[in-house]
Amino acid sequence: MRISDVIEEFIKELMKDENDFIEIQRNELAEHFNCVPSQINYVISTRFRPSQGYYVESKRGGGGHIRIKRISKNKDNYLTHIITSMEESITGNEVDVLISNLLSYGIIDQTEARLLKVATSDNVLIVPQNTKDKLRSSILKNMLLNLF
């Protein structure tokens, strides 16, 4: 396993013990894993995104702490969180992760997942590359709104 995977698993285990909410010190975690604090930042920013069902608050100074909260897996709460936190543009890879999370949390079924994936795929979005991710985000938001 890569160090990023190990850190991610460690944080997720902490969250299980702490009822889906933790507050950690960036420097202490970096010391624990014998890595630089920027490695912790990388893991947090790539593995604990709103589209993956997490709310992250980061404070700098005094060692810097990070508060991570898992969003309720209640369908309406989760979809509301995803829609309101979604960026103006989203890549195909980010959509794949989001759909995978929605499936694993039981928010959508296999048929809905296939429809979301097809509607947002590069094969369907036949527009210039600079507008593809914006269009993908708009389509995905509207489709998720209709899942309520």
N, C-alpha and C positions, 0 to 999 in steps of 0.2 A: 504494500500500500504506500502511496505517496503521502508526504507529511500533510498535505491539504486534506486528504481523505481521513487521516487519523484525527486531525483537529476537528473536522466536521462531525465525525462519529462521537468524539469526546463531548462536544457541545450538546449534541442531541441526547446523549446519555444523561448529562447534567439536567437537561430540560425534563426528562422523564421523572427524575428524582424530585424536581422542584415544581411540578404541576404546570408544565408548559410555559414557564417564565423564569428567566435567569438574569442575573446581573453579574458580569465578570470584569475583572481588571485586565486590560489589554497586555500590560507589561508582565503581570503574573502568569498569564497564559503563555506568553512568549517564552518566559523563563522555564516553565513546566515542559515545553516542547523543544527547548533549546533552539529557538528560531528568533528572527527579528519581528518586532511588532507589526511591520508591514505585511508579513505573512498571515498574521491573524486578520488584519484588515482585508486582505485578499479573500480569505475563506469566508468572512462575514459578507462581503459585498457580492460574492458569486454563488454562495450556497444558501444564503438566508435572505433571499429577496422577497418582496411582497408577492410576486407571481408564484413563489414557492410556498406561500402561506405563512410568512413571518413578518413581523413588524420590528424594525431595528432602530434603536436610538443610541447614538454614540456621542459621548462627551469627551472633549480633549482637556488636557491639563490635569495636574495632580495624579498622574499615572494613567488617566483616561479610563473610563469604564464604558462598557457596552451593555445595553439592556436589550434582550431578545425575547420576544413574546410570540408564541405560536397562535395564529388566528384560529378562532373556533371553527371546527369542521362542520358546523351547521350549514346546510346548503346556502340559505339566503345570506347569512353573515359572510361566508367565504366568498361567494360570488360578488357581493357588494364590495368587499375589500379588494378583490382582484380588479374589478372594473374601475373603482375610484383611484387605485394606485397605479394603474397601467399607464405607461409612458405614451407619448404621441406616436411613437413608432416602436415596432417590435420585430425582431428577427425570426426567421423560421426555426432556428434552434431554440430560442426562448419560448416559442409557441409549443414546440415539442415537449419541453420540460413542463410547461404549464399544463398541457393536456395530460401528461403522465401523472402529475400530481392530482389533478381533478379526478382521474380514474382511480388512483390508489386510495383517495379519501372517500370514494363512493359518491362524489358530487355529480358525476356523469357516468353514463354506461358506455359500452363499446360502440354502439351505433352513433351516439352523440359525439364520441371521440373521433370516429372516422369522418363524420361530417365536418367537424371543426378543422380537422387536419386537411381535408381536401379543399375546403373553402379558403384556407389561408396558405395553400402551398404555392411554391414558385411556378408550378405548371399552370395554375389558374390565373395568377396575377401577371398578366401580360401587359405590363406597363414599364416605363423606364426604371432602372434600378434605383435611382434617387427618390422615387415615390413609392416603391414597392412596400417598404416596411411601414410607412404611414398608412397606406391602404390596408395592409394586413391588420394593423392595430384597430382601425375603424371597423373592419368586418368582424374581427374577433369580439370587440366590445359589444357590437350590436347583436351578435349571435348569443353571447353570454347573457345579455339583458333579456333575451327571449326565453332563457331557461328558467327564469323566475316563475 
